[in-house]
Amino acid sequence: MAGMGVRRWLPCGLLVGGLVVSPAALPWGFGTVRAQGATSESLSRQSFVAAAVRRAGPAVVTIDTERTVVVPGGGTGGLPRGLLNDPLFRQFFAMPQLQQPSQRTERDQGSGFIFQADGLILTNAHVVEKSSRVTVGLQDGRQVEGTVVGLDRLTDLAVVKLAGGGTWPVAPLGNSDRLQVGEWAIAVGNPYGLDNTVTMGIISNLNRNASKLGITDKRLDLIQTDAAINPGNSGGPLLNADGEVIGINTLVRTGPGAGLGFAIPINRAREIAGQLMATGRVSHPVIGIGLEAVKPGDGTGLSQGVRVMSVQAGSPAFRAGLQQGDVIVMAAGKPLASPVQLVGAVERAGVGGSLTLSVSRAGRQFETTVVPAQLGGSR
């Protein structure tokens, strides 16, 4: 956006350096509150933040990953590799021996939380993707090997299974569909490698579409919060005031105006986790259109609906007869006010299902049926 200077949206990977200040150290009175003439018995040293973290904290984990990266050897300069490996040829032309490809190990760190007592962890896909080894650190000091059950790049979610039996601490899951702007939000994770860090703020907004943040390779509608989310917080929980997980921290803005964090709603994460556990992959139904919400004065003459901005050739929408400029006013019999609602209707219909759309075109209204197809992106 013009006038805002440089900005970047980053997944919360590990960096080095920085300071973290706990809510108790802030000047707003979340620690001990002292009033003139009050007795210690009438005051509480505990805040709701402490109670919330005490409830979910034991299930928050550190995820250390290792990736093997192949480093290519030197080029051949267009000459046959066999000729360059000939010692007589190299000696005659004073050429060094051709370097062979080598390997190196890259290490990174993120966060996660246990959501089932049998040791299943939710985290971000970018935390564990392409990892050759995953080690999970618990708050009690244990280090446990983990296995990636499945991951989905489009929603940036992954499920990891802890090795070994027994019962593990579990973070209670909330209901992200009931969130309201202005509610408390508590982020827990391992920013900059500093374990068990807690920051607090509020829910700043809901249903922030990733594409409007310039992120075109993800299929996400995100919770926006001003709770400090820093590199290393990726995959950690965003809690409500009751200590329930309402989101999974995934993005942070850097540069001018920094202080905006984004989390994947837990209801969406729960659905994706169920598919990953059942099949190891995720179904992403699509109909192949670009959309924008109807606005006053845009020439449609309608007060609500979603306008079709583009139709992909050969897509389900193309086969159903949709055209650029059409306005979809209803899906499955329910009025539409935003593209998010249509995306939700497509996902409820599922791959191979059918979805009836009410469409307005040049003042004429008709119905058509689309059959969503599968979009790739899962492993």
C-alpha positions as CSV (number, residue, x, y, z in Angstrom):
1,M,0.0,0.0,0.0
2,A,1.3,3.4,-0.9
3,G,2.8,5.5,1.8
4,M,3.4,2.7,4.2
5,G,7.0,1.9,3.4
6,V,8.4,-1.6,3.3
7,R,6.4,-4.3,4.9
8,R,6.8,-8.1,5.0
9,W,4.6,-10.9,6.2
10,L,6.6,-13.6,7.8
11,P,5.9,-17.1,9.2
12,C,7.2,-17.1,12.8
13,G,10.5,-19.0,12.2
14,L,13.4,-18.9,14.7
15,L,15.6,-15.7,14.9
16,V,18.3,-14.8,17.4
17,G,18.2,-11.8,19.8
18,G,15.4,-9.6,21.2
19,L,13.7,-9.2,24.5
20,V,10.3,-10.4,25.8
21,V,8.4,-8.6,28.5
22,S,5.8,-10.6,30.4
23,P,2.3,-9.1,31.1
24,A,3.2,-8.8,34.8
25,A,5.9,-6.3,33.9
26,L,3.5,-4.0,32.0
27,P,2.1,-0.8,33.5
28,W,-1.5,-1.8,33.1
29,G,-1.9,-3.6,36.5
30,F,-2.0,-7.3,35.4
31,G,0.4,-8.2,38.2
32,T,-0.1,-7.3,41.9
33,V,-2.6,-4.5,42.4
34,R,-2.1,-2.3,45.5
35,A,-4.7,0.3,46.6
36,Q,-4.2,2.6,49.5
37,G,-5.7,1.2,52.7
38,A,-6.4,-2.2,51.2
39,T,-5.3,-5.4,52.9
40,S,-3.4,-8.2,51.3
41,E,-6.3,-10.6,52.0
42,S,-8.6,-8.5,49.8
43,L,-6.3,-8.4,46.8
44,S,-5.3,-11.2,44.4
45,R,-1.8,-11.6,43.1
46,Q,-3.1,-13.7,40.3
47,S,-4.6,-12.4,37.0
48,F,-6.9,-14.2,34.6
49,V,-3.8,-14.4,32.3
50,A,-1.9,-16.5,34.8
51,A,-4.9,-18.8,35.3
52,A,-5.4,-19.2,31.5
53,V,-1.7,-20.1,31.0
54,R,-1.7,-22.5,33.9
55,R,-4.6,-24.4,32.3
56,A,-3.1,-24.7,28.8
57,G,0.7,-24.1,29.4
58,P,1.8,-27.7,30.2
59,A,0.6,-28.8,26.7
60,V,2.6,-26.1,24.9
61,V,5.7,-27.6,23.3
62,T,8.9,-26.5,21.5
63,I,9.5,-28.2,18.1
64,D,13.1,-28.5,17.0
65,T,13.6,-29.7,13.4
66,E,16.4,-30.9,11.2
67,R,16.5,-30.8,7.5
68,T,19.1,-32.3,5.1
69,V,20.0,-29.9,2.3
70,V,21.9,-31.0,-0.8
71,V,24.5,-28.5,-1.9
72,P,25.4,-28.9,-5.6
73,G,29.0,-29.2,-6.6
74,G,30.9,-26.9,-9.0
75,G,29.7,-26.6,-12.6
76,T,31.3,-28.3,-15.6
77,G,31.5,-25.2,-17.8
78,G,29.8,-27.1,-20.6
79,L,32.4,-29.9,-20.8
80,P,31.6,-33.5,-20.3
81,R,31.8,-34.5,-16.6
82,G,33.8,-37.6,-17.4
83,L,36.5,-35.6,-19.2
84,L,36.8,-33.2,-16.2
85,N,37.2,-36.2,-13.9
86,D,40.2,-37.4,-16.0
87,P,43.4,-36.6,-14.0
88,L,45.5,-36.3,-17.2
89,F,43.1,-33.8,-18.7
90,R,43.0,-31.7,-15.5
91,Q,46.8,-31.8,-15.2
92,F,47.3,-30.7,-18.8
93,F,44.9,-27.7,-18.5
94,A,45.7,-27.0,-14.8
95,M,42.1,-27.5,-13.8
96,P,41.0,-28.3,-10.3
97,Q,39.2,-31.6,-9.5
98,L,35.4,-31.4,-10.0
99,Q,33.6,-30.9,-6.7
100,Q,30.9,-33.4,-5.8
101,P,27.5,-32.5,-4.3
102,S,27.6,-32.3,-0.5
103,Q,25.0,-32.3,2.2
104,R,24.4,-30.1,5.2
105,T,21.9,-30.1,8.1
106,E,19.7,-27.1,8.7
107,R,18.1,-26.6,12.1
108,D,15.0,-24.6,13.0
109,Q,12.5,-24.2,15.8
110,G,8.8,-23.5,16.3
111,S,6.0,-24.1,18.7
112,G,3.0,-26.4,19.0
113,F,0.5,-27.8,21.5
114,I,-0.8,-31.2,22.4
115,F,-4.5,-31.4,21.6
116,Q,-5.1,-35.1,22.3
117,A,-4.0,-37.2,25.3
118,D,-2.4,-39.9,23.1
119,G,0.3,-37.4,22.1
120,L,-1.0,-35.6,18.9
121,I,0.3,-32.1,18.4
122,L,-1.0,-29.3,16.2
123,T,1.5,-26.9,14.6
124,N,2.2,-25.1,11.4
125,A,3.1,-27.0,8.2
126,H,6.0,-24.6,7.6
127,V,7.5,-25.6,11.0
128,V,7.9,-29.3,10.1
129,E,7.9,-29.4,6.3
130,K,10.7,-31.4,4.7
131,S,12.1,-32.3,8.2
132,S,14.3,-35.3,8.5
133,R,14.0,-35.3,12.3
134,V,11.5,-33.7,14.7
135,T,12.2,-33.4,18.4
136,V,9.5,-32.1,20.8
137,G,10.4,-30.4,24.1
138,L,7.9,-30.4,26.9
139,Q,7.7,-27.9,29.7
140,D,8.7,-30.5,32.2
141,G,12.1,-30.8,30.4
142,R,11.5,-34.0,28.5
143,Q,12.7,-34.3,24.9
144,V,10.6,-36.7,22.8
145,E,10.9,-37.8,19.2
146,G,8.0,-36.8,17.0
147,T,6.7,-38.1,13.6
148,V,4.8,-36.0,11.1
149,V,1.4,-37.6,10.6
150,G,0.5,-35.3,7.8
151,L,0.6,-31.7,6.7
152,D,-1.3,-29.3,4.5
153,R,0.5,-26.5,2.8
154,L,-2.6,-24.6,1.7
155,T,-3.8,-24.1,5.3
156,D,-0.3,-24.2,6.9
157,L,-1.3,-26.9,9.4
158,A,0.4,-30.1,10.5
159,V,-0.2,-32.9,12.9
160,V,2.8,-34.5,14.8
161,K,2.7,-37.7,16.9
162,L,4.8,-38.1,20.0
163,A,6.7,-41.3,20.3
164,G,5.9,-43.6,23.3
165,G,2.8,-44.4,25.1
166,G,1.1,-42.9,28.2
167,T,-1.1,-39.9,28.7
168,W,0.1,-36.4,27.8
169,P,-1.1,-33.0,29.0
170,V,-3.7,-31.5,26.7
171,A,-4.6,-27.9,25.9
172,P,-8.4,-27.5,25.9
173,L,-9.9,-26.3,22.6
174,G,-12.3,-23.4,22.4
175,N,-14.9,-22.3,19.7
176,S,-13.4,-19.8,17.3
177,D,-16.9,-19.3,15.7
178,R,-18.0,-17.5,18.8
179,L,-15.2,-15.0,19.0
180,Q,-15.8,-11.3,19.1
181,V,-13.6,-8.3,18.2
182,G,-12.2,-6.9,21.5
183,E,-11.9,-10.1,23.4
184,W,-8.7,-10.9,25.2
185,A,-6.1,-12.9,23.3
186,I,-3.1,-14.6,24.9
187,A,-0.2,-15.9,22.8
188,V,2.0,-18.7,24.2
189,G,5.1,-20.0,22.5
190,N,8.9,-19.9,22.0
191,P,9.8,-16.6,20.2
192,Y,13.4,-16.1,19.4
193,G,14.1,-19.5,21.1
194,L,12.9,-18.2,24.5
195,D,10.8,-21.0,25.9
196,N,7.3,-20.6,27.5
197,T,6.9,-16.9,26.7
198,V,3.4,-15.3,27.2
199,T,2.2,-12.1,25.6
200,M,-1.3,-10.6,25.7
201,G,-3.6,-8.3,23.6
202,I,-7.0,-8.5,22.1
203,I,-8.8,-9.9,19.0
204,S,-8.4,-7.0,16.6
205,N,-10.4,-8.5,13.7
206,L,-11.8,-11.7,12.3
207,N,-11.9,-13.4,8.9
208,R,-8.8,-11.7,7.5
209,N,-8.3,-13.4,4.1
210,A,-4.7,-14.4,3.5
211,S,-4.9,-13.2,-0.2
212,K,-5.6,-9.7,1.0
213,L,-2.4,-9.8,2.9
214,G,-0.5,-10.6,-0.3
215,I,-0.3,-14.3,0.5
216,T,-1.6,-16.1,-2.6
217,D,-0.4,-19.7,-1.9
218,K,-2.5,-20.2,1.2
219,R,-6.2,-20.8,1.7
220,L,-6.8,-19.1,5.1
221,D,-9.2,-16.8,6.8
222,L,-7.3,-15.6,9.9
223,I,-7.8,-14.1,13.3
224,Q,-6.0,-10.8,13.7
225,T,-4.5,-9.9,17.1
226,D,-2.2,-7.3,18.6
227,A,-0.9,-9.9,21.1
228,A,2.9,-9.9,20.3
229,I,3.6,-12.8,18.0
230,N,7.3,-13.1,17.1
231,P,9.5,-15.4,15.1
232,G,9.4,-18.8,16.9
233,N,5.8,-18.5,17.9
234,S,4.7,-20.3,14.8
235,G,2.4,-23.2,15.6
236,G,1.8,-22.1,19.2
237,P,-1.7,-21.5,20.7
238,L,-3.6,-18.3,20.9
239,L,-5.8,-18.6,24.0
240,N,-8.9,-16.9,25.2
241,A,-9.4,-15.6,28.8
242,D,-10.5,-19.1,29.9
243,G,-7.3,-20.7,28.7
244,E,-8.9,-22.4,25.7
245,V,-7.1,-22.5,22.3
246,I,-8.9,-20.3,19.9
247,G,-6.2,-20.1,17.2
248,I,-2.8,-21.3,16.0
249,N,-0.3,-18.5,15.6
250,T,1.1,-18.4,12.1
251,L,2.0,-15.0,10.7
252,V,3.5,-11.7,12.0
253,R,4.0,-8.5,10.2
254,T,7.5,-6.8,10.2
255,G,8.5,-3.4,9.1
256,P,6.6,-0.1,9.6
257,G,3.4,-0.6,11.5
258,A,4.5,-3.9,12.9
259,G,2.6,-5.4,15.8
260,L,0.0,-7.3,13.7
261,G,-0.2,-11.0,14.3
262,F,-2.5,-13.6,12.7
263,A,-3.7,-17.0,13.8
264,I,-5.6,-19.9,12.1
265,P,-9.0,-20.3,13.8
266,I,-9.1,-23.5,15.9
267,N,-12.4,-24.7,14.4
268,R,-10.7,-24.7,11.0
269,A,-7.6,-26.4,12.4
270,R,-9.7,-29.1,14.2
271,E,-11.3,-29.9,10.8
272,I,-8.0,-30.1,9.0
273,A,-6.4,-32.2,11.8
274,G,-9.3,-34.7,11.5
275,Q,-8.6,-35.2,7.8
276,L,-4.9,-35.5,8.3
277,M,-5.3,-38.1,11.0
278,A,-7.8,-40.1,8.9
279,T,-6.1,-40.0,5.5
280,G,-2.8,-38.1,5.8
281,R,-4.1,-35.5,3.3
282,V,-6.8,-32.7,3.1
283,S,-9.6,-32.3,0.6
284,H,-9.8,-28.7,-0.8
285,P,-13.0,-28.3,-3.0
286,V,-12.9,-25.4,-5.5
287,I,-15.1,-24.2,-8.3
288,G,-12.6,-22.1,-10.1
289,I,-13.7,-18.4,-9.8
290,G,-12.3,-15.2,-8.5
291,L,-14.7,-13.1,-6.4
292,E,-15.4,-9.8,-4.7
293,A,-18.2,-8.6,-2.5
294,V,-21.0,-6.5,-4.0
295,K,-20.5,-2.8,-3.0
296,P,-22.8,0.2,-3.4
297,G,-22.3,2.0,-6.6
298,D,-20.4,-0.8,-8.4
299,G,-23.0,-1.0,-11.2
300,T,-24.6,-4.3,-10.1
301,G,-27.7,-2.6,-8.7
302,L,-27.7,-5.2,-5.9
303,S,-27.3,-4.6,-2.1
304,Q,-25.6,-7.9,-1.4
305,G,-24.0,-10.9,-3.1
306,V,-20.6,-11.8,-4.6
307,R,-19.5,-10.7,-8.0
308,V,-17.6,-13.1,-10.3
309,M,-14.4,-11.4,-11.3
310,S,-12.9,-14.3,-13.3
311,V,-13.7,-17.8,-14.4
312,Q,-11.1,-20.4,-14.9
313,A,-11.4,-22.2,-18.3
314,G,-12.6,-25.8,-17.8
315,S,-13.4,-25.3,-14.1
316,P,-16.6,-26.5,-12.4
317,A,-17.9,-22.8,-12.6
318,F,-17.1,-22.7,-16.3
319,R,-19.0,-26.0,-16.9
320,A,-21.9,-24.6,-14.9
321,G,-22.2,-21.6,-17.2
322,L,-20.9,-18.9,-14.8
323,Q,-19.5,-15.8,-16.5
324,Q,-17.4,-12.8,-15.5
325,G,-19.7,-10.1,-14.1
326,D,-22.3,-12.5,-12.8
327,V,-23.4,-11.9,-9.2
328,I,-24.0,-14.9,-7.0
329,V,-26.7,-13.9,-4.5
330,M,-27.4,-17.3,-2.8
331,A,-25.7,-20.6,-2.3
332,A,-27.6,-23.7,-1.1
333,G,-30.6,-21.4,-0.5
334,K,-28.7,-19.0,1.8
335,P,-28.0,-15.4,1.0
336,L,-24.4,-14.4,0.4
337,A,-22.8,-11.2,1.8
338,S,-19.1,-12.0,1.3
339,P,-16.8,-14.3,-0.7
340,V,-16.0,-16.1,2.6
341,Q,-19.5,-17.3,2.8
342,L,-19.4,-18.8,-0.7
343,V,-16.1,-20.5,0.0
344,G,-17.7,-22.0,3.1
345,A,-20.6,-23.3,1.1
346,V,-18.2,-24.9,-1.4
347,E,-16.3,-26.6,1.3
348,R,-19.5,-27.9,2.9
349,A,-20.6,-29.3,-0.5
350,G,-17.2,-31.1,-0.7
351,V,-15.3,-32.6,-3.7
352,G,-17.8,-34.3,-6.0
353,G,-20.8,-32.9,-4.2
354,S,-23.4,-30.5,-5.7
355,L,-24.0,-26.8,-4.8
356,T,-27.0,-24.8,-6.1
357,L,-26.3,-21.2,-6.8
358,S,-28.7,-18.4,-7.5
359,V,-27.2,-16.0,-10.0
360,S,-28.1,-12.5,-11.2
361,R,-27.0,-11.6,-14.8
362,A,-28.0,-8.3,-16.5
363,G,-31.1,-8.1,-14.3
364,R,-32.2,-11.7,-14.9
365,Q,-32.0,-14.3,-12.1
366,F,-31.4,-18.0,-12.6
367,E,-30.1,-21.1,-10.8
368,T,-27.2,-23.3,-11.7
369,T,-25.5,-26.3,-10.0
370,V,-21.7,-26.6,-9.6
371,V,-19.8,-29.7,-8.7
372,P,-16.6,-28.7,-6.7
373,A,-13.3,-30.3,-7.8
374,Q,-10.2,-31.1,-5.8
375,L,-7.4,-28.5,-5.5
376,G,-3.9,-29.9,-4.8
377,G,-1.6,-28.9,-1.9
378,S,-1.7,-31.7,0.7
379,R,1.0,-34.2,1.4
